[in-house]
Amino acid sequence: MYEVRFPDYLTGYELETEAKGCLVGVQVVSPLAVYDLTIYDPVRLGQDVAAEVESDGYFTETNLVVVPRVTREDITRAVAAMAQCDFAGLKPEPAQGA
C-alpha cells in the first residue's frame, strides 16, 4: 500500500496549477520508501527542457513524472500505475537519520 501526499499549497490552486503545467512537492509514501516527485504536463516539460538546454546545455530532473494534465486525478492514476511496478525507476529519499 502507499499514500500520495500533495503539497498543502495546492488546495484552492488546482486550476492555476493545471494551467501552469508543473507541480513540485508531491510525495509518495510506501512501506519501504518515500519518493519526492516533480510533475509536468508534456507542453510545459517541452518548454522547460528547451530553456534549460539553451541556457545550460543539458536538462536533468530526478523523479520526473509526465502526466496528460497536472491534476490530482491524473497524478493519482500515474502513481497507481507506477505502484504496479513497485515504483521502479524512482529514486527514494534518504532514510531519516542517514
MMTF fields as JSON, N, C-alpha, C and O atoms, coordinates in Angstrom:
{
  "mmtfVersion": "1.0.0",
  "mmtfProducer": "UNKNOWN",
  "numBonds": 391,
  "numAtoms": 392,
  "numGroups": 98,
  "numChains": 1,
  "numModels": 1,
  "chainsPerModel": [1],
  "groupsPerChain": [98],
  "chainIdList": ["A"],
  "bondAtomList": [4, 2, 8, 6, 12, 10, 16, 14, 20, 18, 24, 22, 28, 26, 32, 30, 36, 34, 40, 38, 44, 42, 48, 46, 52, 50, 56, 54, 60, 58, 64, 62, 68, 66, 72, 70, 76, 74, 80, 78, 84, 82, 88, 86, 92, 90, 96, 94, 100, 98, 104, 102, 108, 106, 112, 110, 116, 114, 120, 118, 124, 122, 128, 126, 132, 130, 136, 134, 140, 138, 144, 142, 148, 146, 152, 150, 156, 154, 160, 158, 164, 162, 168, 166, 172, 170, 176, 174, 180, 178, 184, 182, 188, 186, 192, 190, 196, 194, 200, 198, 204, 202, 208, 206, 212, 210, 216, 214, 220, 218, 224, 222, 228, 226, 232, 230, 236, 234, 240, 238, 244, 242, 248, 246, 252, 250, 256, 254, 260, 258, 264, 262, 268, 266, 272, 270, 276, 274, 280, 278, 284, 282, 288, 286, 292, 290, 296, 294, 300, 298, 304, 302, 308, 306, 312, 310, 316, 314, 320, 318, 324, 322, 328, 326, 332, 330, 336, 334, 340, 338, 344, 342, 348, 346, 352, 350, 356, 354, 360, 358, 364, 362, 368, 366, 372, 370, 376, 374, 380, 378, 384, 382, 388, 386],
  "bondOrderList": [1, 1, 1, 1, 1, 1, 1, 1, 1, 1, 1, 1, 1, 1, 1, 1, 1, 1, 1, 1, 1, 1, 1, 1, 1, 1, 1, 1, 1, 1, 1, 1, 1, 1, 1, 1, 1, 1, 1, 1, 1, 1, 1, 1, 1, 1, 1, 1, 1, 1, 1, 1, 1, 1, 1, 1, 1, 1, 1, 1, 1, 1, 1, 1, 1, 1, 1, 1, 1, 1, 1, 1, 1, 1, 1, 1, 1, 1, 1, 1, 1, 1, 1, 1, 1, 1, 1, 1, 1, 1, 1, 1, 1, 1, 1, 1, 1],
  "groupList": [{"groupName": "MET", "atomNameList": ["N", "CA", "C", "O"], "elementList": ["N", "C", "C", "O"], "formalChargeList": [0, 0, 0, 0], "bondAtomList": [1, 0, 2, 1, 3, 2], "bondOrderList": [1, 1, 2], "singleLetterCode": "M", "chemCompType": "L-PEPTIDE LINKING"}, {"groupName": "TYR", "atomNameList": ["N", "CA", "C", "O"], "elementList": ["N", "C", "C", "O"], "formalChargeList": [0, 0, 0, 0], "bondAtomList": [1, 0, 2, 1, 3, 2], "bondOrderList": [1, 1, 2], "singleLetterCode": "Y", "chemCompType": "L-PEPTIDE LINKING"}, {"groupName": "GLU", "atomNameList": ["N", "CA", "C", "O"], "elementList": ["N", "C", "C", "O"], "formalChargeList": [0, 0, 0, 0], "bondAtomList": [1, 0, 2, 1, 3, 2], "bondOrderList": [1, 1, 2], "singleLetterCode": "E", "chemCompType": "L-PEPTIDE LINKING"}, {"groupName": "VAL", "atomNameList": ["N", "CA", "C", "O"], "elementList": ["N", "C", "C", "O"], "formalChargeList": [0, 0, 0, 0], "bondAtomList": [1, 0, 2, 1, 3, 2], "bondOrderList": [1, 1, 2], "singleLetterCode": "V", "chemCompType": "L-PEPTIDE LINKING"}, {"groupName": "ARG", "atomNameList": ["N", "CA", "C", "O"], "elementList": ["N", "C", "C", "O"], "formalChargeList": [0, 0, 0, 0], "bondAtomList": [1, 0, 2, 1, 3, 2], "bondOrderList": [1, 1, 2], "singleLetterCode": "R", "chemCompType": "L-PEPTIDE LINKING"}, {"groupName": "PHE", "atomNameList": ["N", "CA", "C", "O"], "elementList": ["N", "C", "C", "O"], "formalChargeList": [0, 0, 0, 0], "bondAtomList": [1, 0, 2, 1, 3, 2], "bondOrderList": [1, 1, 2], "singleLetterCode": "F", "chemCompType": "L-PEPTIDE LINKING"}, {"groupName": "PRO", "atomNameList": ["N", "CA", "C", "O"], "elementList": ["N", "C", "C", "O"], "formalChargeList": [0, 0, 0, 0], "bondAtomList": [1, 0, 2, 1, 3, 2], "bondOrderList": [1, 1, 2], "singleLetterCode": "P", "chemCompType": "L-PEPTIDE LINKING"}, {"groupName": "ASP", "atomNameList": ["N", "CA", "C", "O"], "elementList": ["N", "C", "C", "O"], "formalChargeList": [0, 0, 0, 0], "bondAtomList": [1, 0, 2, 1, 3, 2], "bondOrderList": [1, 1, 2], "singleLetterCode": "D", "chemCompType": "L-PEPTIDE LINKING"}, {"groupName": "LEU", "atomNameList": ["N", "CA", "C", "O"], "elementList": ["N", "C", "C", "O"], "formalChargeList": [0, 0, 0, 0], "bondAtomList": [1, 0, 2, 1, 3, 2], "bondOrderList": [1, 1, 2], "singleLetterCode": "L", "chemCompType": "L-PEPTIDE LINKING"}, {"groupName": "THR", "atomNameList": ["N", "CA", "C", "O"], "elementList": ["N", "C", "C", "O"], "formalChargeList": [0, 0, 0, 0], "bondAtomList": [1, 0, 2, 1, 3, 2], "bondOrderList": [1, 1, 2], "singleLetterCode": "T", "chemCompType": "L-PEPTIDE LINKING"}, {"groupName": "GLY", "atomNameList": ["N", "CA", "C", "O"], "elementList": ["N", "C", "C", "O"], "formalChargeList": [0, 0, 0, 0], "bondAtomList": [1, 0, 2, 1, 3, 2], "bondOrderList": [1, 1, 2], "singleLetterCode": "G", "chemCompType": "PEPTIDE LINKING"}, {"groupName": "ALA", "atomNameList": ["N", "CA", "C", "O"], "elementList": ["N", "C", "C", "O"], "formalChargeList": [0, 0, 0, 0], "bondAtomList": [1, 0, 2, 1, 3, 2], "bondOrderList": [1, 1, 2], "singleLetterCode": "A", "chemCompType": "L-PEPTIDE LINKING"}, {"groupName": "LYS", "atomNameList": ["N", "CA", "C", "O"], "elementList": ["N", "C", "C", "O"], "formalChargeList": [0, 0, 0, 0], "bondAtomList": [1, 0, 2, 1, 3, 2], "bondOrderList": [1, 1, 2], "singleLetterCode": "K", "chemCompType": "L-PEPTIDE LINKING"}, {"groupName": "CYS", "atomNameList": ["N", "CA", "C", "O"], "elementList": ["N", "C", "C", "O"], "formalChargeList": [0, 0, 0, 0], "bondAtomList": [1, 0, 2, 1, 3, 2], "bondOrderList": [1, 1, 2], "singleLetterCode": "C", "chemCompType": "L-PEPTIDE LINKING"}, {"groupName": "GLN", "atomNameList": ["N", "CA", "C", "O"], "elementList": ["N", "C", "C", "O"], "formalChargeList": [0, 0, 0, 0], "bondAtomList": [1, 0, 2, 1, 3, 2], "bondOrderList": [1, 1, 2], "singleLetterCode": "Q", "chemCompType": "L-PEPTIDE LINKING"}, {"groupName": "SER", "atomNameList": ["N", "CA", "C", "O"], "elementList": ["N", "C", "C", "O"], "formalChargeList": [0, 0, 0, 0], "bondAtomList": [1, 0, 2, 1, 3, 2], "bondOrderList": [1, 1, 2], "singleLetterCode": "S", "chemCompType": "L-PEPTIDE LINKING"}, {"groupName": "ILE", "atomNameList": ["N", "CA", "C", "O"], "elementList": ["N", "C", "C", "O"], "formalChargeList": [0, 0, 0, 0], "bondAtomList": [1, 0, 2, 1, 3, 2], "bondOrderList": [1, 1, 2], "singleLetterCode": "I", "chemCompType": "L-PEPTIDE LINKING"}, {"groupName": "ASN", "atomNameList": ["N", "CA", "C", "O"], "elementList": ["N", "C", "C", "O"], "formalChargeList": [0, 0, 0, 0], "bondAtomList": [1, 0, 2, 1, 3, 2], "bondOrderList": [1, 1, 2], "singleLetterCode": "N", "chemCompType": "L-PEPTIDE LINKING"}],
  "groupTypeList": [0, 1, 2, 3, 4, 5, 6, 7, 1, 8, 9, 10, 1, 2, 8, 2, 9, 2, 11, 12, 10, 13, 8, 3, 10, 3, 14, 3, 3, 15, 6, 8, 11, 3, 1, 7, 8, 9, 16, 1, 7, 6, 3, 4, 8, 10, 14, 7, 3, 11, 11, 2, 3, 2, 15, 7, 10, 1, 5, 9, 2, 9, 17, 8, 3, 3, 3, 6, 4, 3, 9, 4, 2, 7, 16, 9, 4, 11, 3, 11, 11, 0, 11, 14, 13, 7, 5, 11, 10, 8, 12, 6, 2, 6, 11, 14, 10, 11],
  "groupIdList": [1, 2, 3, 4, 5, 6, 7, 8, 9, 10, 11, 12, 13, 14, 15, 16, 17, 18, 19, 20, 21, 22, 23, 24, 25, 26, 27, 28, 29, 30, 31, 32, 33, 34, 35, 36, 37, 38, 39, 40, 41, 42, 43, 44, 45, 46, 47, 48, 49, 50, 51, 52, 53, 54, 55, 56, 57, 58, 59, 60, 61, 62, 63, 64, 65, 66, 67, 68, 69, 70, 71, 72, 73, 74, 75, 76, 77, 78, 79, 80, 81, 82, 83, 84, 85, 86, 87, 88, 89, 90, 91, 92, 93, 94, 95, 96, 97, 98],
  "secStructList": [7, 7, 3, 3, 3, 7, 7, 4, 4, 4, 6, 6, 7, 2, 2, 2, 2, 2, 2, 2, 6, 3, 3, 3, 3, 3, 3, 3, 3, 7, 1, 1, 7, 3, 3, 3, 3, 3, 3, 3, 7, 2, 2, 2, 2, 2, 2, 2, 2, 2, 2, 2, 2, 2, 2, 2, 1, 7, 7, 7, 7, 6, 6, 3, 3, 3, 7, 1, 1, 7, 1, 2, 2, 2, 2, 2, 2, 2, 2, 2, 2, 2, 2, 6, 6, 6, 6, 6, 6, 7, 7, 7, 7, 7, 7, 6, 6, 7],
  "xCoordList": [0.841, 0.0, 0.879, 2.049, 0.337, 1.075, 0.097, -1.12, 0.659, -0.149, 0.447, 1.665, -0.409, 0.025, -0.259, -1.389, 0.774, 0.625, 0.888, 1.954, -0.112, 0.017, 0.469, 0.162, 1.195, 1.623, 0.415, -0.603, 0.54, -0.556, -0.988, -2.173, -0.035, -0.352, -1.23, -1.757, -1.396, -2.206, -3.689, -4.408, -4.147, -5.566, -6.007, -5.457, -6.996, -7.501, -6.809, -7.247, -5.744, -4.988, -4.884, -3.968, -5.822, -5.774, -5.859, -5.119, -6.743, -6.893, -5.648, -5.213, -5.074, -3.85, -2.694, -1.892, -2.62, -1.551, -1.702, -0.714, -2.92, -3.144, -2.733, -2.101, -3.086, -2.722, -1.212, -0.654, -0.561, 0.894, 1.619, 2.667, 1.067, 1.634, 2.786, 3.519, 2.958, 4.09, 3.707, 3.046, 4.124, 3.871, 5.046, 5.422, 5.615, 6.743, 6.244, 5.377, 6.783, 6.462, 5.439, 4.962, 5.089, 4.21, 5.055, 6.158, 4.543, 5.254, 4.443, 3.217, 5.16, 4.572, 5.243, 6.466, 4.43, 4.933, 4.497, 3.305, 5.479, 5.2, 5.825, 6.59, 5.519, 6.103, 7.632, 8.265, 8.224, 9.673, 10.413, 11.621, 9.714, 10.425, 9.478, 8.257, 10.092, 9.381, 9.998, 11.22, 9.143, 9.6, 9.06, 7.858, 9.938, 9.528, 9.443, 10.416, 8.277, 8.048, 7.949, 7.478, 8.4, 8.178, 7.274, 7.603, 6.132, 5.102, 5.052, 5.066, 4.995, 4.868, 3.791, 3.484, 3.21, 2.448, 3.396, 4.432, 3.074, 4.02, 4.414, 5.571, 3.47, 3.769, 4.762, 5.771, 4.492, 5.391, 6.756, 7.782, 6.776, 8.056, 8.891, 10.079, 8.278, 8.997, 9.568, 10.7, 8.782, 9.248, 10.428, 11.429, 10.309, 11.379, 12.64, 13.751, 12.476, 13.641, 14.365, 15.587, 13.628, 14.241, 14.981, 16.092, 14.374, 15.005, 16.27, 17.285, 16.218, 17.391, 18.526, 19.69, 18.185, 19.215, 19.849, 21.061, 19.033, 19.552, 20.5, 21.554, 20.134, 20.952, 22.097, 23.19, 21.865, 22.868, 23.514, 24.558, 22.9, 23.439, 22.926, 23.312, 22.063, 21.506, 20.276, 20.011, 19.527, 18.375, 18.382, 18.597, 18.149, 18.004, 17.033, 16.979, 16.275, 15.321, 15.064, 14.576, 15.388, 15.147, 13.656, 12.979, 13.157, 11.763, 10.766, 9.751, 11.084, 10.205, 9.079, 9.323, 7.849, 6.677, 5.881, 5.539, 5.586, 4.824, 3.425, 3.257, 2.427, 1.021, 0.296, 0.785, -0.859, -1.582, -1.939, -1.789, -2.408, -2.764, -2.294, -2.337, -1.851, -1.37, -2.578, -2.866, -3.269, -4.429, -4.238, -3.468, -4.945, -4.879, -5.252, -4.634, -6.269, -6.74, -5.669, -5.394, -5.065, -4.054, -2.806, -2.195, -2.427, -1.259, -1.53, -0.685, -2.695, -3.06, -3.097, -2.656, -3.617, -3.665, -2.247, -1.97, -1.359, 0.029, 0.733, 1.452, 0.526, 1.159, 0.632, 1.397, -0.653, -1.219, -0.564, -0.283, -0.322, 0.344, 1.786, 2.261, 2.483, 3.866, 3.931, 4.899, 2.912, 2.88, 2.843, 3.364, 2.23, 2.172, 3.566, 3.771, 4.52, 5.922, 6.816, 8.034, 6.207, 6.955, 7.812, 8.912, 7.298, 7.954, 9.347, 10.243, 9.514, 10.793, 11.145, 10.285, 12.392, 12.874, 12.857, 13.446, 12.188, 12.175, 13.278, 13.623, 13.816, 14.868, 14.234, 13.628, 14.361, 13.776, 14.579, 15.766, 13.909, 14.58, 15.443, 15.111, 16.539, 17.364, 16.555, 15.687, 16.843, 16.158, 16.453, 17.527, 15.493, 15.686, 16.918, 17.107, 17.747, 18.934, 20.111, 21.172, 19.913, 21.023, 21.942, 22.924],
  "yCoordList": [-1.184, 0.0, 1.238, 1.172, 2.334, 3.595, 4.751, 4.575, 5.925, 7.136, 8.225, 8.405, 8.953, 10.107, 11.347, 11.571, 12.147, 13.389, 14.573, 14.699, 15.424, 16.626, 17.787, 17.81, 18.75, 19.892, 20.667, 20.787, 21.187, 21.936, 23.12, 23.449, 23.756, 24.954, 24.661, 25.592, 23.4, 23.057, 23.321, 23.686, 23.142, 23.312, 24.731, 25.708, 24.826, 26.117, 26.655, 27.66, 26.01, 26.465, 25.382, 25.396, 24.451, 23.345, 23.819, 23.327, 24.757, 25.234, 25.968, 25.792, 26.791, 27.508, 26.538, 26.717, 25.511, 24.521, 23.736, 23.473, 23.365, 22.659, 23.534, 23.052, 24.815, 25.733, 25.934, 26.052, 25.971, 26.142, 24.924, 25.065, 23.737, 22.522, 21.92, 21.086, 22.331, 21.834, 21.843, 22.769, 20.815, 20.739, 20.046, 18.933, 20.715, 20.184, 19.87, 20.571, 18.827, 18.547, 17.463, 17.295, 16.719, 15.566, 14.447, 14.174, 13.809, 12.694, 11.416, 11.416, 10.333, 9.003, 8.31, 8.166, 7.882, 7.21, 5.754, 5.447, 4.868, 3.432, 2.831, 3.508, 1.584, 0.975, 0.938, 0.932, 0.913, 0.773, 2.062, 2.144, 3.076, 4.276, 5.458, 5.311, 6.641, 7.882, 8.436, 8.488, 8.85, 9.401, 10.818, 11.043, 11.767, 13.13, 13.244, 12.974, 13.644, 13.698, 15.129, 16.022, 15.323, 16.556, 16.187, 15.305, 16.862, 16.521, 17.588, 18.786, 17.142, 18.044, 17.535, 16.344, 18.459, 18.042, 18.123, 18.781, 17.477, 17.421, 18.788, 18.993, 19.718, 21.033, 21.788, 22.284, 21.879, 22.605, 21.926, 22.604, 20.598, 19.896, 20.293, 20.589, 20.3, 20.69, 22.09, 22.336, 23.015, 24.393, 24.468, 25.123, 23.798, 23.853, 23.14, 23.6, 22.021, 21.312, 22.206, 22.342, 22.811, 23.68, 24.844, 25.181, 25.455, 26.59, 26.167, 26.861, 25.037, 24.552, 24.154, 24.461, 23.476, 23.062, 24.292, 24.337, 25.275, 26.516, 27.228, 27.708, 27.299, 28.053, 27.239, 27.769, 25.957, 25.151, 24.065, 23.522, 23.757, 22.713, 21.318, 20.361, 21.183, 19.874, 20.088, 21.196, 19.002, 19.006, 17.702, 16.637, 17.778, 16.581, 16.884, 18.005, 15.882, 16.031, 14.657, 13.759, 14.491, 13.231, 13.072, 14.032, 11.867, 11.521, 12.392, 12.83, 12.626, 13.373, 12.456, 11.343, 12.937, 12.187, 13.095, 14.218, 12.614, 13.387, 12.791, 11.591, 13.655, 13.248, 14.105, 15.177, 13.653, 14.447, 15.849, 16.831, 15.928, 17.206, 17.149, 16.096, 18.272, 18.306, 18.495, 19.597, 17.39, 17.365, 16.241, 15.308, 16.345, 15.273, 13.924, 12.901, 13.938, 12.692, 12.053, 10.859, 12.846, 12.286, 11.857, 10.842, 12.614, 12.253, 10.961, 10.066, 10.862, 9.665, 8.438, 7.359, 8.598, 7.493, 7.06, 5.864, 8.016, 7.689, 6.962, 5.99, 7.43, 6.781, 5.358, 4.448, 5.159, 3.805, 2.881, 1.721, 3.381, 2.572, 2.273, 1.152, 3.261, 3.044, 2.071, 1.322, 2.076, 1.155, -0.296, -1.182, -0.544, -1.904, -2.449, -3.661, -1.536, -1.923, -1.627, -1.513, -1.503, -1.203, 0.05, 0.121, 1.042, 2.341, 2.22, 3.01, 1.221, 1.03, 2.298, 2.911, 2.674, 3.858, 5.121, 6.129, 5.084, 6.251, 6.134, 5.038, 7.267, 7.306, 7.666, 8.731, 6.8, 7.111, 8.187, 8.383, 8.868, 9.836, 9.077, 7.95, 9.673, 9.001, 8.751, 9.546, 7.653, 7.317, 8.38, 8.982, 8.61, 9.563, 9.188, 8.028, 10.175, 9.931, 9.397, 9.115, 9.26, 8.738, 9.851, 9.601],
  "zCoordList": [0.0, 0.0, 0.0, 0.378, -0.41, -0.485, -0.288, -0.33, -0.075, 0.083, -0.796, -0.827, -1.509, -2.288, -1.455, -1.022, -1.234, -0.469, -1.396, -1.998, -1.483, -2.297, -1.413, -0.221, -1.984, -1.174, -0.644, -1.325, 0.57, 1.185, 0.33, 0.272, -0.33, -1.109, -2.328, -2.938, -2.693, -3.858, -3.622, -4.552, -2.399, -2.086, -2.432, -1.923, -3.297, -3.734, -4.977, -5.538, -5.415, -6.587, -7.658, -8.481, -7.64, -8.587, -10.038, -10.89, -10.327, -11.707, -12.179, -13.317, -11.307, -11.66, -11.892, -12.809, -11.05, -11.176, -12.473, -13.157, -12.812, -14.077, -15.257, -16.196, -15.213, -16.295, -16.374, -17.465, -15.234, -15.177, -15.751, -16.38, -15.536, -16.108, -15.342, -15.875, -14.093, -13.302, -11.827, -11.357, -11.103, -9.669, -8.999, -9.368, -8.014, -7.245, -5.84, -5.318, -5.229, -3.838, -3.606, -2.484, -4.645, -4.458, -3.86, -4.335, -2.831, -2.199, -2.318, -2.204, -2.55, -2.479, -1.305, -1.267, -0.35, 0.841, 0.764, 0.773, 0.687, 0.675, 1.927, 2.614, 2.235, 3.434, 3.409, 4.464, 2.224, 2.128, 1.81, 2.034, 1.29, 0.852, 0.704, 0.671, 0.617, 0.307, -0.972, -1.111, -1.906, -3.175, -3.32, -3.178, -3.6, -3.919, -5.433, -6.138, -5.931, -7.369, -7.87, -7.167, -9.092, -9.841, -11.002, -11.795, -11.104, -12.075, -13.169, -12.883, -14.413, -15.562, -16.497, -16.516, -17.285, -18.448, -19.644, -19.548, -20.766, -21.886, -22.447, -22.814, -22.515, -23.089, -22.22, -22.722, -20.937, -20.034, -19.97, -19.911, -19.981, -19.964, -21.176, -21.046, -22.342, -23.553, -23.455, -23.871, -22.904, -22.747, -21.789, -22.079, -20.652, -19.652, -20.122, -19.858, -20.816, -21.348, -22.355, -22.294, -23.272, -24.278, -23.624, -24.032, -22.619, -21.939, -21.199, -21.259, -20.504, -19.764, -20.705, -20.447, -21.788, -22.745, -23.389, -23.596, -23.699, -24.286, -23.33, -23.746, -22.058, -21.099, -20.509, -20.31, -20.226, -19.519, -20.379, -20.019, -21.496, -22.352, -22.044, -22.714, -21.042, -20.675, -19.8, -19.335, -19.585, -18.679, -17.908, -18.486, -16.617, -15.79, -14.657, -14.153, -14.268, -13.164, -12.566, -13.252, -11.3, -10.604, -10.325, -9.958, -10.5, -10.199, -10.955, -10.413, -12.211, -13.101, -13.574, -14.039, -13.449, -13.9, -14.828, -14.458, -16.027, -17.003, -17.101, -17.316, -16.938, -16.983, -18.022, -18.378, -18.512, -19.513, -19.014, -19.74, -17.779, -17.149, -15.706, -15.07, -15.2, -13.815, -12.896, -12.429, -12.656, -11.766, -10.757, -10.984, -9.647, -8.646, -9.265, -8.971, -10.122, -10.721, -11.604, -11.482, -12.492, -13.393, -12.633, -12.967, -11.624, -10.814, -10.051, -10.023, -9.438, -8.683, -9.588, -9.191, -10.793, -11.762, -12.156, -12.25, -12.382, -12.742, -11.6, -11.829, -10.377, -9.221, -9.061, -8.74, -9.278, -9.188, -10.213, -9.911, -11.409, -12.433, -12.025, -12.211, -11.474, -11.033, -9.864, -9.733, -9.019, -7.876, -8.348, -7.67, -9.508, -10.054, -10.361, -10.423, -10.553, -10.834, -9.634, -9.774, -8.449, -7.223, -7.351, -6.801, -8.084, -8.244, -8.864, -8.566, -9.73, -10.426, -11.199, -11.831, -11.142, -11.842, -11.009, -11.4, -9.861, -8.982, -7.943, -7.501, -7.567, -6.549, -5.206, -5.082, -4.201, -2.888, -2.169, -2.43, -1.271, -0.405, 0.596, 0.964, 1.039, 2.057, 3.326, 3.686, 3.991, 5.246, 6.291, 6.289, 7.187, 8.279, 9.08, 9.444, 9.35, 10.154, 9.363, 9.92, 8.043, 7.215, 6.777, 6.078]
}
